[in-house]
Amino acid sequence: MQVITHRKHTVNLSNTERGISIIAGGALSVLGLKHRSPAGFALALIGADLIRRGATGHSYLYEWGGVRTAPKGQGAETTSVPYELGVKVEHSITVGKPRAEVYRFWRDLENLPRFMKHLRSVTVLDSSRSHWRAEAPAGRTVEWDAEIHNEVENELIAWRSLPGADVDNAGSVRFQDAPGGRGTEVRVELQYNPPGGVFGALAAKLWGEEPSQQIQEDLRRLKQILEVGEIPTTEGQPRGGERVERASRAERRRDAVQGASEDSFPASDAPAWSH
């Protein structure tokens, strides 16, 4: 998990927070100066920093914690996670199946809850937009609409969440031929802005809900489904799982008829990870 901060963004506070900081800072400064004591002097310094915070719109605490409440500003219509903000996750795995097959399975977005444990459902709205529901720490449910904004058949699917998402996120999945004809390397890159910034991400990690851990496990289940046709038990979208199982049986029958060798894509291959 890589924490991305926003040091190049001077303004990380909303206008409301800036106003509150200036008012509170002014009051503390006046109160501190009236006391004319070490404690009063310390109070005045805190007030002065709050005034600075409001005047500049920059919080050093927010910068350190990866939190930003300021509007996204220019490019907000096409930006899900502000530049240099949030948490970045990267994982990959080698699946012993042809690239086109792995791509087709992933591109049918309703298949995703079959191997993404914390994903409850994906509802396809049109050719590029979909609605997602996922489990969050403490038994909560988060939802968002997403759109595929860049796609290269059999090679790349890139998405971003749309305005109003409970968790802003963006990412991509790439499909490449694995070396030595071992199948397909699937590489997932995800950037998201968790509620509470870095503090929220660390708290989620302690509960075992942090997306870096989730994606690693999800990719292992993807490998299992595509290579051996085993469907993990989930609550979401059983019909998608039935389609995958039927497709797997049909594919095995075709392989038998065509005399394809299982040695080409052995189901027992161990995952090939790169970080």
C-alpha positions, 0 to 999 in steps of 0.5 A: 500500500502506497500513501500518496500525499498532496504536497503540491496542492497548497489548498486542501481545506474547504471554504467552510473550514477556512472560515471557521479556522480564521474565526476560532484562531482570532478568538484564541489569539485575543484570549491568549494575549489578554492573559499575558502568561506562558499558557496565554502565549501558547494559546495565542500561538495556536490561534495564530496558526489557525489564522494561517490555516484559514488564510492559506487554506492549507493544513499540515495535519491534513497533508500528513494524513492524506486528507483533502476537503477542498473542491477538486477544482479544474478537471473535476468532471473527469477526476475521481481521485485528486492528483497526488492524493489517496492510497495506491495499490498494485498487484498482479497474478499469472492465470493459466488461460489465454489473454482473450478469455481472461479479458472477456471474463473480466469485461463482463462486470457482473462476473466480478462479485464471483471472485471479489469477496467484498463486492456485493453486486455490479449492475451494468447500466450501459456499455460504459457505466455500472453501479457498484455495491461493496462491503466496508469496515464495521458492517457498512455498505458503500456504493458508487457509479463508475465508468470505463473511460479507456479500453483496449480489447484484450489488453486494458480496462480503465475505470473511474468513479463518478461524482457522488461516490461513497469512496472516490476511486480510479484504476485499471486492469491490464492483460499481458501474455505471460512469459513462456506461454504460461497464460496471462499476467493480470495486473491491477492498479487502484487509487482510492481516497478512503474516508478519513484519509490515511487514518481511515486506510490504516484503521481498515488495514487493522481490521483486515479490510484494506483494499491491498489485502482484498485485491491480493486475495481476489486475484487468487480467487480469479485464478482458481475460477478460471483455471479449475472452475471452482466458484467460491461461495458468495452472497452476490449474484449467484447467476453469474457464478452459474454462467462461469461454471457452465462456461468452464464445463463447456470449455473443458469439453471443447478442449477434450474434442480439440485434443488440447494439452492441459500441460499448456495451462496447468491448473496446478501452477502456483500464482506468479506474483510481482509487486 
